[in-house]
Amino acid sequence: MALAFAFAFAFAFAFAFAFAFAFAFAFAFAFAFAFAFAFFI
């Protein structure tokens, strides 16, 4: 039971880390796109 709980906790932690990484990547991409758009206009 403890092993299954640890596995579920590790899976949730990895999922949250991947979600945060994807959110940061999308935010950086949008910021770079807005900066390039403002620079060229």
C-alpha positions as CSV (number, residue, x, y, z in Angstrom):
1,M,0.0,0.0,0.0
2,A,2.8,2.4,0.9
3,L,4.6,1.5,-2.4
4,A,1.5,2.3,-4.4
5,F,1.1,5.6,-2.5
6,A,4.7,6.5,-3.3
7,F,4.2,5.6,-6.9
8,A,1.1,7.7,-7.2
9,F,2.8,10.6,-5.4
10,A,5.8,10.4,-7.8
11,F,3.5,10.2,-10.8
12,A,1.5,13.3,-9.6
13,F,4.8,15.2,-9.0
14,A,6.2,14.4,-12.4
15,F,2.9,15.4,-14.0
16,A,2.8,18.7,-12.2
17,F,6.5,19.3,-13.1
18,A,5.8,18.6,-16.8
19,F,2.7,20.9,-16.7
20,A,4.7,23.7,-15.1
21,F,7.6,23.3,-17.7
22,A,5.1,23.4,-20.6
23,F,3.4,26.5,-19.1
24,A,6.8,28.2,-18.7
25,F,7.8,27.3,-22.3
26,A,4.6,28.6,-23.7
27,F,4.9,31.8,-21.7
28,A,8.5,32.4,-22.9
29,F,7.4,31.7,-26.5
30,A,4.6,34.2,-26.3
31,F,6.8,36.8,-24.7
32,A,9.5,36.3,-27.4
33,F,6.8,36.5,-30.1
34,A,5.3,39.7,-28.6
35,F,8.8,41.2,-28.3
36,A,9.7,40.4,-31.9
37,F,6.3,41.8,-33.0
38,A,6.8,45.0,-31.1
39,F,10.3,45.3,-32.4
40,F,9.4,44.9,-36.0
41,I,6.4,47.2,-35.8
